Amino acid sequence: MRYIVLIRRTATGYSADVPDLPGCVATGLTVEHTRQQIAEAVAGHLEATRECGQTAPMPTNRLEFSIDDDMGEEYCTWVEVEEAEPASSTRATGAAAKPRTKRKQP
């Protein structure tokens, strides 16, 4: 599954959020570090959702957003995670969602 990620420059580095997964955020000192952190956050978010017996939201393939001229750097990219089995199967086998990031230069 491929989730859209927004990365923005901050005073101390970068922050990232996933519009399809409210509350799933990460920070980093560089864009690449932030991508790695958000990939791990997405995998953890999805695993926790499944463990709670909920269905993980399906990623959207479109996002409408506007550029903030005062923001400085903003990126729209994605992270890709493998689809994990339901929580009951995951506990039995010990399998977990592993993040796979795809690098796309803005």
N, C-alpha and C positions, 0 to 999 in steps of 0.2 A: 504494500500500500504506500502511496506517495502523498505526503502531506505538505501543503504550501506553508512556507515559513517566511515571516517578515523579520529582517534584521535592520536595526537602526543604530547609528553612532550615538554614544552617550559621552558624558564628560570624562568617564574613566575607561571606556572601551566600547563594547557593543552589547546590545540586548536583542533577544529574539523571542517571538511569540508565534503561536500556531492558531490561526483564527478558528479552525475546526475543533480545537481542543482548548476551550477556555481554561485559563489558569496554568496552562503548560508553557512555561517560560524558562529562559536560560540567559546567562551572561558569559562574556569572555573578553579577553584582551585583544584578540584579533578576530577577523571575520571567520577564518577557518576554525579557530578554537571555539567560537560561538556556535558554528555549525555542528561541531562534534558534541558540544554540550547539549544542544537542542535535540540532536538525534538520540542521545541517551535519555533525555527527559521525555521524549515522545514514546520511546520503548517502555520506560517505567510507567508513564501515564496509562498506556494501553494495557499493560500487565495488571496494574492496580484496578483498572476499570473491570477487567475480566474477573479478577479475584473477588470483586464485590458482586459478581453475578450480573453485571450490566453488559450491554452490548456496546462495543466501541463504535464511536461515530465513524461513518464512512467518509473518506476525504473527498472534498470537492475538487473539481479540476479547473475551476475558474474563481477568480477573486477580483472584485472591483475595488480599487483603492486610488487615492490621489497622492501625489508627491507633495510633501511639506517643504516649501522653499527655505524655511528657516531651520530645518532639521540637519542639513549637511549631507551625510551619507545615509542612503536607505537602499536596501536590497530586497528583492523578492526572489526566493529560491525554493527548494524543497528538500525534505529528507524522506528517505524510503526505509520502511521497516517491513520485515517479513510478517506475514499473517501468522499469528500463533493459534494453536488449538484452544478450545474453550478452557476455562480455568480448571475444571475437573480433570481434563486430560493432561493439562500442563503439570499439575501437581503429581500425577501418577508417573509421568515420564521424566520429569525434571527439565523439560524443554522450556525455553523462554524466547521471547521476541528479541532478536538481535538487530541493532540499528545498522543500516547500510546507507551511507551518505553518497550522494552523487554530487560532484562538484560542477557548478555552472557559474562561470564568471558573469557578473552583471554587466 
